[in-house]
Amino acid sequence: MRKGLAASVVVAAICLAACDATKALNTYFQDVGLNRLAMVRDDIQPGALIVSDKKNSLYANSMFDYTVPEAGGSIPLTATVEDRTADFNAALSKYSSERVMQPSAALGFIGSILPVDISADLKFSAAVQIDLQNVKGQRLSIKSIEDYLASSSSRPLRDKVLALRASNSGYSAYVVYEILRSNKMAIKTADGSDIDASLKVGEIKPVSKAELGLVYKKTKTSELELAGDRYYVFAVRVGALVPGGGMAGVRFDQLNFKVPGGTIKAVSDDSYSALVTAGEKAMVLQRGPEAAMTLEKLGLR
């Protein structure tokens, strides 16, 4: 699965120069069971609750916010963290020629992973290739989420999910069970030429149009490194909370995931994800006063 993710991102990179970059990127992320975030975030954790009507997606904080103490003690839920960098780069290295991107396409790809627009800071002189660094995967197991839903602790959450379904509002609830995040990428010219003649090797500068903490450094004549001081989530895997599940009344839906090839079918592989946003779109997670008002109307505040 991890190699499949890397290979699909490579294919997305190939398409960027020839077709709509955003549409292509979203399609290939979805093919490997990921919901790409339209704007990367640093506040999303496994267990995050999302409500969506396929057009609007609202971040409702964590499912654990809707919890009551259990008489026998709460069920421990531990998110495992895995370093995906080695797998990611091992797969990417097999496609070194195919993943070369022209400067304009590269800028779009970079902006989809880190919250940055470097067009005002860097002027790539030639086609480049990009390696993600420090790719971290963090997830809650499906079994632990199912156990939580079956516990008395989750009763308030289950009640709200059932009420949401009964309201005919068009909104459905989803739980994030895995996040993918990164804080660094390496960019180099494909032909070994100077990546930006205006920079000196070893020079470090802050990105002007970015959040505090993002910097770029020219590590070699043909290479530079773009890094942030914290990790940003760029994609998530989710499951839908739907009526069912015996006495609990709510189950975590692992069916109807999108699989490579563009087909939709029932699978039990937790490497894939329910798709929150319809079509080939990235997920915009809304928050703020307007989103809070909507959540309140939906009974989630």
C-alpha positions in Angstrom: 0.0 0.0 0.0 2.7 2.5 0.9 4.5 1.9 -2.4 1.2 2.3 -4.2 0.7 5.7 -2.5 4.1 6.9 -3.7 3.6 5.6 -7.3 0.2 7.3 -7.6 1.6 10.6 -6.4 4.3 10.2 -9.1 1.6 9.7 -11.7 -0.2 12.8 -10.5 3.0 14.7 -11.0 3.2 13.5 -14.6 -0.3 14.9 -15.3 0.3 18.2 -13.6 1.8 19.9 -16.6 -0.7 18.4 -19.1 -4.0 18.8 -17.3 -5.7 20.6 -14.5 -3.2 20.2 -11.6 -5.7 20.2 -8.8 -8.1 17.7 -10.4 -5.3 15.3 -11.3 -3.8 15.5 -7.8 -7.1 14.9 -6.1 -7.8 11.9 -8.4 -4.6 10.2 -7.6 -4.8 10.8 -3.9 -8.3 9.3 -3.9 -7.1 6.3 -5.9 -4.9 5.3 -2.9 -7.6 5.9 -0.3 -6.8 9.4 0.8 -8.8 12.6 1.2 -6.5 15.4 0.2 -6.9 18.6 2.2 -7.4 21.7 0.1 -5.5 23.6 2.8 -3.0 21.8 4.9 -3.6 21.9 8.7 -1.5 21.4 11.8 -4.5 20.9 14.1 -5.9 17.6 12.8 -5.4 14.4 14.8 -6.7 10.8 14.5 -10.2 10.8 16.0 -11.1 14.1 14.4 -14.8 14.4 13.7 -16.0 15.8 10.4 -19.5 16.4 9.2 -20.2 16.9 5.5 -23.0 17.2 3.0 -20.5 16.5 0.1 -20.3 20.2 -0.6 -19.4 21.6 2.8 -17.2 19.9 5.3 -17.0 21.1 8.9 -14.3 20.3 11.4 -16.1 19.4 14.6 -13.0 18.9 16.8 -12.5 15.3 18.2 -15.0 12.5 18.6 -13.6 12.2 22.1 -15.2 15.6 23.0 -18.5 13.8 23.0 -17.6 11.4 25.8 -18.9 10.4 29.3 -16.7 8.6 31.9 -17.2 4.8 31.8 -17.9 3.0 35.1 -15.1 0.5 34.4 -12.7 3.1 33.1 -12.4 4.5 29.6 -11.1 2.4 26.7 -7.5 3.5 26.0 -7.0 4.6 22.4 -3.4 5.0 21.3 -2.5 6.5 17.9 0.5 4.7 16.4 3.0 6.7 14.5 5.0 5.3 11.5 7.8 6.9 9.5 6.8 6.6 5.8 9.8 8.4 4.4 11.8 5.3 3.4 8.9 3.6 1.7 7.9 6.8 0.0 11.3 7.6 -1.4 12.1 4.0 -2.3 9.1 3.9 -4.6 9.7 7.4 -6.0 13.3 6.5 -6.9 12.0 4.1 -9.5 10.3 6.9 -11.4 13.0 9.5 -11.5 12.5 10.5 -15.1 8.7 10.4 -15.0 8.3 12.6 -12.0 10.1 15.6 -13.5 7.9 18.7 -13.3 8.0 22.0 -15.1 8.4 25.0 -12.7 4.7 26.0 -12.8 3.5 22.5 -12.1 6.1 22.1 -9.3 4.8 25.2 -7.6 1.3 23.7 -7.5 2.5 20.4 -6.1 4.6 22.1 -3.4 1.6 24.1 -2.3 -0.5 21.0 -1.9 1.8 19.5 0.7 3.1 22.5 2.7 1.2 25.8 3.3 3.4 27.8 1.0 3.5 29.9 -2.1 7.1 30.2 -3.1 6.5 31.9 -6.5 7.6 35.3 -5.0 10.8 33.8 -3.5 12.1 31.3 -6.0 12.3 31.3 -9.8 13.2 27.7 -10.9 15.5 27.8 -13.9 14.6 24.4 -15.2 12.3 21.4 -14.6 12.6 19.9 -11.1 11.9 16.8 -9.2 10.6 16.7 -5.7 11.1 14.3 -2.8 9.0 14.5 0.3 11.0 14.2 3.5 9.8 13.2 7.0 6.5 11.7 5.9 4.7 10.6 9.0 1.6 8.4 9.2 -0.4 8.5 12.5 -3.4 6.3 12.9 -6.0 4.8 15.3 -6.7 1.2 14.5 -10.2 0.4 13.2 -10.7 -2.1 16.0 -10.0 0.5 18.7 -12.6 2.9 17.1 -15.1 0.0 16.9 -14.5 -0.8 20.6 -14.9 2.8 21.5 -18.2 3.0 19.7 -19.4 -0.1 21.5 -18.5 1.4 24.9 -20.8 3.5 27.2 -18.3 6.3 27.0 -19.3 7.1 23.4 -23.1 7.3 24.1 -23.3 11.1 23.6 -21.4 10.8 20.3 -23.7 8.0 19.1 -26.8 10.0 20.1 -25.7 13.0 18.1 -24.8 10.9 15.0 -28.3 9.2 15.1 -29.9 12.6 15.6 -27.9 14.0 12.7 -29.1 11.2 10.4 -32.7 11.6 11.6 -32.7 15.3 10.9 -32.6 14.9 7.1 -30.1 17.7 7.0 -28.0 16.0 4.3 -25.0 15.9 6.5 -23.1 12.8 7.5 -20.5 12.2 10.2 -17.0 10.9 9.6 -14.1 10.0 11.9 -10.5 10.5 10.8 -8.5 7.3 11.6 -5.3 8.2 9.8 -3.4 11.4 9.0 -0.4 11.9 6.7 1.9 14.8 7.4 5.2 16.2 6.5 7.4 19.2 7.3 10.1 19.0 4.6 10.8 18.5 0.9 13.8 18.4 -1.2 13.7 20.0 -4.7 16.4 19.7 -7.4 16.8 20.4 -11.0 16.5 17.4 -13.3 19.4 18.4 -15.4 21.8 19.4 -12.6 21.7 23.1 -13.5 21.6 25.9 -11.0 18.1 25.8 -9.4 18.1 29.5 -8.6 21.1 31.7 -9.5 20.0 34.4 -7.1 20.7 32.2 -4.1 24.1 31.2 -2.7 24.8 27.6 -1.5 24.2 27.4 2.2 21.9 30.5 2.2 18.8 30.2 4.3 15.8 32.5 3.9 12.2 32.6 5.3 9.4 32.2 2.8 7.7 35.5 2.5 4.2 34.3 1.7 3.9 31.6 4.3 3.2 31.0 7.9 6.0 31.7 10.4 8.6 29.0 10.5 8.8 28.0 6.8 12.3 28.5 5.3 14.2 27.4 2.3 17.9 26.6 2.0 20.1 26.1 -1.0 22.0 22.9 -0.1 23.8 22.5 -3.4 23.9 24.4 -6.7 21.2 22.3 -8.1 19.2 21.6 -4.9 17.3 23.3 -2.2 15.3 22.2 0.9 12.0 23.6 2.0 11.2 23.0 5.6 8.8 24.1 8.3 9.1 24.1 12.1 6.1 21.9 12.5 4.4 19.1 10.6 1.4 19.8 8.4 -1.4 17.3 7.6 -2.0 17.1 3.9 -4.2 14.0 3.6 -6.5 11.9 5.8 -8.3 8.5 5.8 -11.8 8.4 7.3 -14.7 6.1 8.0 -18.3 7.1 8.1 -20.4 6.8 11.2 -23.7 5.2 10.2 -26.7 3.7 12.0 -26.3 0.0 12.9 -23.8 -1.9 14.9 -26.1 -3.9 17.1 -26.9 -2.4 20.6 -24.4 0.5 20.1 -26.7 1.8 17.3 -23.8 3.3 15.3 -21.0 1.6 13.4 -17.8 2.7 11.7 -18.4 2.1 7.9 -15.4 0.5 6.1 -17.3 -0.3 2.9 -17.5 1.4 -0.5 -14.0 2.7 -0.5 -12.5 3.8 -3.8 -9.8 1.4 -5.1 -7.1 1.9 -7.8 -8.6 1.9 -11.2 -11.4 4.3 -10.4 -14.0 1.8 -9.4 -16.1 1.8 -6.2 -16.6 -1.5 -4.5 -16.9 -3.0 -1.0 -13.5 -3.9 0.5 -12.3 -4.5 4.0 -8.8 -3.0 3.5 -8.2 -0.2 6.0 -5.6 1.3 3.7 -8.5 2.9 1.9 -10.9 5.6 2.9 -14.5 6.7 2.6 -14.4 9.8 0.3 -15.8 12.9 2.1 -16.0 15.3 -0.9 -17.9 14.2 -4.0 -16.0 14.2 -7.3 -12.4 15.2 -7.9 -12.1 17.8 -5.2 -9.9 18.4 -2.2 -11.6 18.6 1.1 -12.0 22.1 2.5 -12.4 21.8 6.3 -14.3 24.8 7.4 -14.0 26.2 10.9 -14.7 29.6 12.5 -17.9 31.5 13.5 -19.9 30.5 10.4 -19.0 26.8 10.7 -19.7 27.0 14.5 -23.2 28.3 13.8 -23.9 25.5 11.4 -22.5 22.9 13.8 -24.8 24.3 16.5 -27.8 24.0 14.3 -26.8 20.4 13.6 -26.7 19.7 17.4 -22.9 19.3 17.5 -22.1 22.1 19.9 
